[in-house]
Amino acid sequence: MASQPYSVLRSLAKELRLIYKTKNLSEVPIYVYLQDQFHYFRTTGEKICREKHEVEHLAQTYLCYLNSLRKQEELAVQYRGRGERSVESSANIVGLKLPKLYSEDASQKPPEN
């Protein structure tokens, strides 16, 4: 059970590397804070009045949040729209053509032979 909190920390480090795009996480303030918290609450329940696995659960919650945020951004980039199309271009996509619009000017001209 002792290795599970550190696997969560490693997973958090992986997500933070993807966010900050750096190999050296010792310069990232949130990673330094997480490491300090993991070391400080190593013996939760015995020394501090907290639930035994509360800090581990909080870390897993942060991991889930970061993971979901990254996946949501990937999906947003993948399915991002290219702006709104005109009715004519939408009709052309599905193989249809719009009828010609009626105008009084066109109806007054005599037909050309």
DSSP file with accessible surface (Angstrom, degrees, kcal/mol):
  #  RESIDUE AA STRUCTURE BP1 BP2  ACC     N-H-->O    O-->H-N    N-H-->O    O-->H-N    TCO  KAPPA ALPHA  PHI   PSI    X-CA   Y-CA   Z-CA
    1    1 A M    >         0   0  140      0, 0.0     3,-0.6     0, 0.0     0, 0.0   0.000 360.0 360.0 360.0 -22.3    0.0    0.0    0.0
    2    2 A A  T 3>  +     0   0   80      1,-0.2     4,-0.7     2,-0.2     0, 0.0   0.796 360.0  55.4 -70.0 -26.3    3.0    2.3    0.5
    3    3 A S  H 3> S+     0   0   86      1,-0.2     4,-1.9     2,-0.2    -1,-0.2   0.747  91.8  73.2 -79.3 -20.3    3.8    2.3   -3.2
    4    4 A Q  H <> S+     0   0   73     -3,-0.6     4,-2.0     1,-0.2     5,-0.2   0.925  94.3  49.8 -64.1 -45.1    0.3    3.5   -4.3
    5    5 A P  H  > S+     0   0   26      0, 0.0     4,-2.2     0, 0.0    -1,-0.2   0.911 112.2  49.4 -60.5 -35.7    0.8    7.1   -3.1
    6    6 A Y  H  X S+     0   0   74     -4,-0.7     4,-2.4     2,-0.2    -2,-0.2   0.834 106.9  54.1 -74.6 -27.9    4.1    7.3   -5.0
    7    7 A S  H  X S+     0   0   41     -4,-1.9     4,-2.2     2,-0.2    -1,-0.2   0.885 108.6  50.1 -69.9 -34.3    2.5    5.9   -8.1
    8    8 A V  H  X S+     0   0    8     -4,-2.0     4,-2.6     2,-0.2    -2,-0.2   0.923 110.2  50.3 -65.5 -41.1   -0.1    8.6   -7.9
    9    9 A L  H  X S+     0   0   12     -4,-2.2     4,-2.4     1,-0.2    -2,-0.2   0.908 110.1  49.8 -64.1 -40.3    2.8   11.2   -7.5
   10   10 A R  H  X S+     0   0  156     -4,-2.4     4,-2.2     2,-0.2    -1,-0.2   0.904 111.0  49.4 -64.6 -40.2    4.5    9.7  -10.5
   11   11 A S  H  X S+     0   0   51     -4,-2.2     4,-2.2     2,-0.2    -2,-0.2   0.901 110.5  50.1 -66.0 -39.7    1.3   10.0  -12.5
   12   12 A L  H  X S+     0   0    0     -4,-2.6     4,-2.6     2,-0.2    -2,-0.2   0.907 108.9  52.7 -62.7 -40.3    0.9   13.6  -11.4
   13   13 A A  H  X S+     0   0    3     -4,-2.4     4,-2.3     1,-0.2    -2,-0.2   0.904 107.5  52.0 -62.1 -39.8    4.4   14.3  -12.5
   14   14 A K  H  X S+     0   0  128     -4,-2.2     4,-1.7     2,-0.2    -1,-0.2   0.932 111.3  46.2 -62.3 -46.1    3.7   12.8  -15.9
   15   15 A E  H  X S+     0   0    7     -4,-2.2     4,-1.9     1,-0.2    -2,-0.2   0.903 112.0  51.1 -63.9 -40.2    0.6   15.1  -16.3
   16   16 A L  H  X S+     0   0    5     -4,-2.6     4,-3.1     1,-0.2     5,-0.3   0.863 106.4  54.9 -67.4 -34.7    2.6   18.1  -15.1
   17   17 A R  H  X>S+     0   0  103     -4,-2.3     4,-1.6     1,-0.2     5,-0.6   0.892 108.8  48.7 -62.6 -38.2    5.4   17.3  -17.6
   18   18 A L  H  <5S+     0   0   82     -4,-1.7    -2,-0.2     2,-0.2    -1,-0.2   0.867 115.7  43.8 -68.8 -35.5    2.7   17.4  -20.4
   19   19 A I  H  <5S+     0   0   75     -4,-1.9    -2,-0.2     1,-0.2    -3,-0.2   0.950 124.6  31.7 -73.2 -50.0    1.3   20.7  -19.1
   20   20 A Y  H  <5S-     0   0  118     -4,-3.1    -2,-0.2    -5,-0.1    -3,-0.2   0.566  95.3-138.6 -88.4  -9.9    4.6   22.5  -18.5
   21   21 A K  T  <5 +     0   0  178     -4,-1.6     2,-0.3    -5,-0.3    -3,-0.2   0.918  59.3 123.1  52.4  51.1    6.5   20.8  -21.3
   22   22 A T      < -     0   0   42     -5,-0.6    -1,-0.2    -6,-0.2    -2,-0.1  -0.980  57.7-152.1-139.6 150.5    9.7   20.4  -19.2
   23   23 A K  S    S+     0   0  186     -2,-0.3     2,-1.0     1,-0.2    -1,-0.1   0.797  87.5  68.2 -87.0 -34.7   11.8   17.4  -18.1
   24   24 A N    >   +     0   0   77      1,-0.2     3,-0.9    -7,-0.1    -1,-0.2  -0.740  57.0 175.6 -92.5 100.1   13.0   19.1  -14.9
   25   25 A L  G >   +     0   0    7     -2,-1.0     3,-1.4     1,-0.2     7,-0.3   0.553  63.9  86.1 -82.8  -5.5   10.0   19.3  -12.6
   26   26 A S  G 3  S+     0   0   76      1,-0.3    -1,-0.2     5,-0.1    -2,-0.0   0.712  88.4  54.5 -68.1 -15.0   12.0   20.7   -9.7
   27   27 A E  G <  S+     0   0  143     -3,-0.9    -1,-0.3     4,-0.0    -2,-0.2   0.555  87.5  91.9 -90.5  -9.6   11.5   24.2  -11.2
   28   28 A V    <>  -     0   0    8     -3,-1.4     4,-1.9     1,-0.2     3,-0.4  -0.771  68.5-151.3 -89.8 117.8    7.7   23.8  -11.3
   29   29 A P  H  > S+     0   0  102      0, 0.0     4,-2.4     0, 0.0     5,-0.2   0.868  92.0  54.1 -59.8 -37.9    6.2   25.2   -8.1
   30   30 A I  H  > S+     0   0   68      1,-0.2     4,-2.5     2,-0.2     5,-0.2   0.886 108.3  49.9 -67.7 -34.9    3.2   22.9   -8.0
   31   31 A Y  H  > S+     0   0   35     -3,-0.4     4,-2.6     2,-0.2    -1,-0.2   0.919 110.1  49.7 -69.2 -40.9    5.3   19.8   -8.2
   32   32 A V  H  X S+     0   0   52     -4,-1.9     4,-2.4    -7,-0.3    -2,-0.2   0.927 112.1  49.1 -61.9 -42.2    7.6   20.9   -5.4
   33   33 A Y  H  X S+     0   0  128     -4,-2.4     4,-2.5     1,-0.2    -2,-0.2   0.923 110.8  49.8 -62.6 -45.3    4.5   21.6   -3.3
   34   34 A L  H  X S+     0   0   15     -4,-2.5     4,-2.5     2,-0.2    -2,-0.2   0.914 110.4  50.2 -61.6 -42.0    3.0   18.2   -4.1
   35   35 A Q  H  X S+     0   0   65     -4,-2.6     4,-2.2     1,-0.2    -1,-0.2   0.932 110.9  49.2 -61.4 -44.4    6.3   16.5   -3.1
   36   36 A D  H  X S+     0   0   91     -4,-2.4     4,-2.7     1,-0.2    -2,-0.2   0.912 111.5  49.3 -61.9 -41.7    6.4   18.4    0.1
   37   37 A Q  H  X S+     0   0   52     -4,-2.5     4,-2.5     2,-0.2    -1,-0.2   0.896 109.4  51.6 -66.5 -39.1    2.8   17.4    0.9
   38   38 A F  H  < S+     0   0   16     -4,-2.5    -1,-0.2     1,-0.2    -2,-0.2   0.909 114.1  43.7 -63.4 -40.6    3.4   13.8    0.2
   39   39 A H  H >< S+     0   0   82     -4,-2.2     3,-1.0    -5,-0.2     4,-0.2   0.898 114.2  50.3 -71.6 -36.8    6.4   13.7    2.5
   40   40 A Y  H 3< S+     0   0  149     -4,-2.7     3,-0.4     1,-0.2    -2,-0.2   0.899 116.1  40.3 -68.3 -39.5    4.6   15.7    5.2
   41   41 A F  T >< S+     0   0   19     -4,-2.5     3,-1.3     1,-0.2    -1,-0.2   0.089  77.1 117.4 -99.8  25.3    1.5   13.5    5.2
   42   42 A R  T <  S+     0   0  158     -3,-1.0    -1,-0.2     1,-0.3    -2,-0.1   0.864  84.8  37.0 -58.0 -35.4    3.4   10.2    4.9
   43   43 A T  T >> S+     0   0   58     -3,-0.4     4,-1.5    -4,-0.2     3,-1.0  -0.293  83.4 165.0-114.2  47.8    2.1    9.1    8.3
   44   44 A T  T <4  +     0   0   15     -3,-1.3     2,-0.2     1,-0.2     5,-0.1  -0.295  63.2  30.0 -63.6 150.2   -1.4   10.6    8.2
   45   45 A G  T 34 S+     0   0   41      3,-0.9    -1,-0.2     1,-0.1     7,-0.1  -0.163 115.8  60.2  94.0 -40.2   -3.8    9.2   10.8
   46   46 A E  T <4 S+     0   0  128     -3,-1.0    -2,-0.2    -2,-0.2    -1,-0.1   0.864 121.0  16.4 -86.8 -39.1   -1.1    8.5   13.3
   47   47 A K  S  < S+     0   0  168     -4,-1.5     2,-0.3     1,-0.2    -3,-0.1   0.806 124.6  44.4-103.0 -39.3    0.3   12.0   13.8
   48   48 A I  S    S-     0   0   49     -5,-0.4     2,-2.1     2,-0.1    -3,-0.9  -0.853  85.7-111.6-114.4 147.2   -2.3   14.4   12.4
   49   49 A C  S    S+     0   0  138     -2,-0.3     2,-0.3    -5,-0.1    -5,-0.1  -0.509  75.2 114.1 -80.1  79.7   -6.0   14.3   12.9
   50   50 A R  S    S-     0   0   99     -2,-2.1    -2,-0.1     2,-0.0    -3,-0.0  -0.959  76.3 -84.0-139.3 160.4   -7.0   13.4    9.3
   51   51 A E    >   -     0   0  141     -2,-0.3     3,-1.4     1,-0.1     4,-0.4  -0.349  48.5-111.1 -61.6 149.6   -8.6   10.4    7.7
   52   52 A K  T 3  S+     0   0  109      1,-0.3    -8,-0.2     2,-0.1     3,-0.2   0.872 111.3  22.6 -57.8 -41.3   -6.0    7.7    6.9
   53   53 A H  T 3> S+     0   0   78      1,-0.1     4,-2.4     2,-0.1    -1,-0.3   0.091  87.5 114.2-115.7  26.2   -6.1    8.0    3.1
   54   54 A E  H <> S+     0   0   83     -3,-1.4     4,-2.4     2,-0.2     5,-0.2   0.918  79.3  46.1 -65.6 -43.9   -7.4   11.6    2.7
   55   55 A V  H  > S+     0   0   21     -4,-0.4     4,-2.5     2,-0.2    -1,-0.2   0.910 112.4  51.2 -67.9 -39.2   -4.3   13.1    1.2
   56   56 A E  H  > S+     0   0   23      1,-0.2     4,-2.4     2,-0.2    -1,-0.2   0.918 110.5  49.3 -63.1 -41.7   -4.0   10.1   -1.2
   57   57 A H  H  X S+     0   0  122     -4,-2.4     4,-2.1     2,-0.2    -2,-0.2   0.909 109.9  51.2 -63.9 -40.7   -7.6   10.6   -2.2
   58   58 A L  H  X S+     0   0   81     -4,-2.4     4,-2.3     2,-0.2    -2,-0.2   0.918 109.9  49.9 -63.0 -41.1   -7.0   14.3   -2.8
   59   59 A A  H  X S+     0   0    4     -4,-2.5     4,-2.4     1,-0.2    -2,-0.2   0.906 110.1  49.9 -65.0 -40.7   -3.9   13.5   -4.9
   60   60 A Q  H  X S+     0   0   69     -4,-2.4     4,-2.5     2,-0.2    -1,-0.2   0.867 108.9  53.3 -66.3 -32.9   -6.0   11.1   -7.0
   61   61 A T  H  X S+     0   0   66     -4,-2.1     4,-2.4     2,-0.2    -2,-0.2   0.924 109.5  47.5 -66.7 -44.4   -8.7   13.7   -7.4
   62   62 A Y  H  X S+     0   0  117     -4,-2.3     4,-2.7     2,-0.2     5,-0.2   0.909 111.7  51.5 -61.3 -41.8   -6.1   16.2   -8.7
   63   63 A L  H  X S+     0   0   30     -4,-2.4     4,-2.7     2,-0.2     5,-0.2   0.935 109.9  48.4 -61.5 -45.0   -4.7   13.6  -11.1
   64   64 A C  H  X S+     0   0   77     -4,-2.5     4,-2.7     1,-0.2     5,-0.2   0.918 112.1  50.3 -62.0 -40.9   -8.2   12.8  -12.4
   65   65 A Y  H  X S+     0   0  141     -4,-2.4     4,-2.5     2,-0.2    -2,-0.2   0.947 113.0  44.5 -63.3 -48.3   -8.8   16.5  -12.9
   66   66 A L  H  X S+     0   0   28     -4,-2.7     4,-2.3     2,-0.2    -2,-0.2   0.911 114.7  49.3 -64.7 -40.8   -5.5   17.1  -14.8
   67   67 A N  H  X S+     0   0   45     -4,-2.7     4,-2.3    -5,-0.2    -2,-0.2   0.935 113.4  46.0 -63.5 -46.0   -6.0   14.0  -16.9
   68   68 A S  H  X S+     0   0   66     -4,-2.7     4,-2.5    -5,-0.2    -2,-0.2   0.890 111.0  53.0 -65.5 -38.6   -9.6   15.0  -17.8
   69   69 A L  H  X S+     0   0   58     -4,-2.5     4,-2.3    -5,-0.2    -1,-0.2   0.929 109.7  48.1 -63.9 -43.1   -8.6   18.5  -18.6
   70   70 A R  H  X S+     0   0   55     -4,-2.3     4,-2.2     1,-0.2    -2,-0.2   0.937 113.1  47.5 -63.4 -44.8   -5.8   17.3  -21.0
   71   71 A K  H  X S+     0   0  109     -4,-2.3     4,-2.4     1,-0.2    -1,-0.2   0.898 110.6  52.2 -65.0 -38.3   -8.2   14.9  -22.7
   72   72 A Q  H  X S+     0   0  110     -4,-2.5     4,-2.4     1,-0.2    -1,-0.2   0.912 109.5  49.2 -64.7 -40.5  -10.9   17.7  -23.0
   73   73 A E  H  X S+     0   0  110     -4,-2.3     4,-2.2     2,-0.2    -1,-0.2   0.897 110.0  51.5 -66.4 -38.9   -8.4   20.0  -24.6
   74   74 A E  H  X S+     0   0  107     -4,-2.2     4,-2.3     1,-0.2    -2,-0.2   0.921 112.2  46.5 -62.1 -43.1   -7.3   17.3  -27.1
   75   75 A L  H  X S+     0   0   94     -4,-2.4     4,-2.6     2,-0.2    -2,-0.2   0.883 109.9  53.5 -66.6 -37.8  -10.9   16.7  -28.1
   76   76 A A  H  < S+     0   0   50     -4,-2.4     4,-0.3     1,-0.2    -1,-0.2   0.908 111.8  45.2 -64.5 -39.4  -11.6   20.4  -28.4
   77   77 A V  H >< S+     0   0   89     -4,-2.2     3,-0.7     1,-0.2    -2,-0.2   0.918 114.0  49.8 -68.5 -41.3   -8.7   20.8  -30.8
   78   78 A Q  H 3< S+     0   0  125     -4,-2.3    -2,-0.2     1,-0.2    -1,-0.2   0.904 121.5  31.6 -65.8 -41.5   -9.7   17.7  -32.8
   79   79 A Y  T 3< S+     0   0  167     -4,-2.6    -1,-0.2    -5,-0.1    -2,-0.2   0.182  83.0 140.0-106.7  19.1  -13.3   18.7  -33.2
   80   80 A R    <   -     0   0  166     -3,-0.7    -3,-0.1    -4,-0.3     2,-0.1  -0.366  52.6-119.7 -65.3 137.1  -13.0   22.4  -33.4
   81   81 A G        -     0   0   60      1,-0.1     3,-0.1    -2,-0.1    -1,-0.1  -0.324   4.7-138.6 -74.8 160.1  -15.3   24.0  -36.0
   82   82 A R        -     0   0  225      1,-0.5    -1,-0.1    -2,-0.1     2,-0.1   0.037  61.0 -82.2-105.9  23.1  -13.9   26.0  -38.9
   83   83 A G        -     0   0   63      2,-0.0    -1,-0.5     0, 0.0     2,-0.3  -0.217  65.5 -50.3  97.7 170.8  -16.6   28.6  -38.7
   84   84 A E        -     0   0  196     -3,-0.1     2,-0.2    -2,-0.1    -3,-0.0  -0.601  53.5-139.4 -85.4 137.9  -20.1   28.7  -40.1
   85   85 A R        -     0   0  149     -2,-0.3     2,-0.1     1,-0.1    -2,-0.0  -0.585  20.2-108.0 -91.0 159.4  -20.7   27.8  -43.7
   86   86 A S     >  -     0   0   69     -2,-0.2     4,-2.1     1,-0.1     5,-0.2  -0.355  30.5-110.7 -78.2 165.2  -23.1   29.5  -46.1
   87   87 A V  H  > S+     0   0  105      1,-0.2     4,-2.4     2,-0.2     5,-0.2   0.907 118.2  53.4 -63.5 -39.6  -26.2   27.8  -47.1
   88   88 A E  H  > S+     0   0  121      1,-0.2     4,-2.3     2,-0.2    -1,-0.2   0.929 109.6  45.9 -64.4 -44.5  -24.9   27.4  -50.7
   89   89 A S  H  > S+     0   0   40      1,-0.2     4,-1.7     2,-0.2    -1,-0.2   0.886 112.0  52.4 -69.0 -33.3  -21.6   25.7  -49.5
   90   90 A S  H  X S+     0   0   54     -4,-2.1     4,-1.2     2,-0.2    -1,-0.2   0.908 109.9  48.8 -66.3 -39.7  -23.6   23.4  -47.2
   91   91 A A  H  <>S+     0   0   14     -4,-2.4     5,-3.1     1,-0.2     4,-0.3   0.905 108.8  53.4 -66.2 -39.5  -25.9   22.4  -50.1
   92   92 A N  H ><5S+     0   0   88     -4,-2.3     3,-1.0     3,-0.2    -1,-0.2   0.856 101.7  59.9 -63.8 -34.0  -22.8   21.7  -52.3
   93   93 A I  H 3<5S+     0   0  105     -4,-1.7    -1,-0.2     1,-0.3    -2,-0.2   0.907 110.3  40.5 -61.3 -40.9  -21.4   19.4  -49.6
   94   94 A V  T 3<5S-     0   0  104     -4,-1.2    -1,-0.3    -3,-0.2    -2,-0.2   0.359 124.0-102.1 -93.2   7.0  -24.4   17.1  -49.8
   95   95 A G  T < 5S+     0   0   64     -3,-1.0     2,-0.3    -4,-0.3    -3,-0.2   0.727  79.4 124.1  86.6  22.2  -24.6   17.3  -53.6
   96   96 A L      < -     0   0  109     -5,-3.1     2,-0.4    -6,-0.1    -1,-0.3  -0.777  46.5-147.0-111.9 158.7  -27.5   19.8  -53.9
   97   97 A K        -     0   0  188     -2,-0.3    -9,-0.0    -5,-0.0     0, 0.0  -0.970  20.9-120.1-123.1 143.7  -27.8   23.1  -55.7
   98   98 A L        -     0   0   87     -2,-0.4     3,-0.1     1,-0.1     2,-0.1  -0.505  32.6-108.6 -78.1 146.4  -29.9   26.0  -54.6
   99   99 A P        -     0   0  111      0, 0.0     2,-0.2     0, 0.0    -1,-0.1  -0.374  42.5 -94.6 -69.7 155.1  -32.6   27.3  -56.9
  100  100 A K        -     0   0  206      1,-0.1     2,-0.2    -2,-0.1     0, 0.0  -0.473  43.1-114.2 -71.2 140.1  -32.0   30.6  -58.6
  101  101 A L        -     0   0  167     -2,-0.2     2,-0.3     1,-0.1    -1,-0.1  -0.508  27.0-117.1 -77.0 141.9  -33.5   33.5  -56.7
  102  102 A Y        +     0   0  180     -2,-0.2     2,-0.3     4,-0.0    -1,-0.1  -0.587  36.0 175.9 -77.7 134.6  -36.3   35.5  -58.3
  103  103 A S     >  -     0   0   53     -2,-0.3     4,-1.4     1,-0.1     3,-0.2  -0.998  35.3-132.7-138.6 147.0  -35.7   39.1  -59.1
  104  104 A E  H  > S+     0   0  128     -2,-0.3     4,-1.3     1,-0.2    -1,-0.1   0.848 105.8  59.9 -67.0 -32.5  -37.9   41.6  -60.9
  105  105 A D  H  > S+     0   0  119      1,-0.2     4,-0.8     2,-0.2     3,-0.3   0.911 105.2  47.9 -62.9 -41.3  -35.0   42.8  -63.1
  106  106 A A  H  4 S+     0   0   62      1,-0.2     3,-0.3    -3,-0.2    -1,-0.2   0.840 109.5  53.3 -71.5 -29.6  -34.5   39.3  -64.5
  107  107 A S  H  < S+     0   0   65     -4,-1.4    -1,-0.2     1,-0.2    -2,-0.2   0.762 104.7  55.2 -79.2 -20.5  -38.2   38.8  -65.2
  108  108 A Q  H  < S+     0   0  140     -4,-1.3    -1,-0.2    -3,-0.3    -2,-0.2   0.710  87.6  92.7 -85.6 -18.8  -38.5   42.1  -67.2
  109  109 A K  S  < S-     0   0  148     -4,-0.8     3,-0.1    -3,-0.3    -4,-0.0  -0.536  83.1-116.7 -75.7 139.0  -35.7   41.2  -69.7
  110  110 A P        -     0   0  106      0, 0.0    -1,-0.1     0, 0.0    -2,-0.1  -0.457  38.9 -97.3 -71.7 146.6  -36.8   39.5  -72.9
  111  111 A P        -     0   0  117      0, 0.0     2,-0.3     0, 0.0    -4,-0.0  -0.397  38.9-122.4 -65.2 139.9  -35.5   36.0  -73.3
  112  112 A E              0   0  187     -2,-0.1    -3,-0.0    -3,-0.1     0, 0.0  -0.663 360.0 360.0 -85.4 139.9  -32.4   35.9  -75.5
  113  113 A N              0   0  205     -2,-0.3    -1,-0.1     0, 0.0     0, 0.0  -0.625 360.0 360.0 -99.6 360.0  -32.5   33.7  -78.6
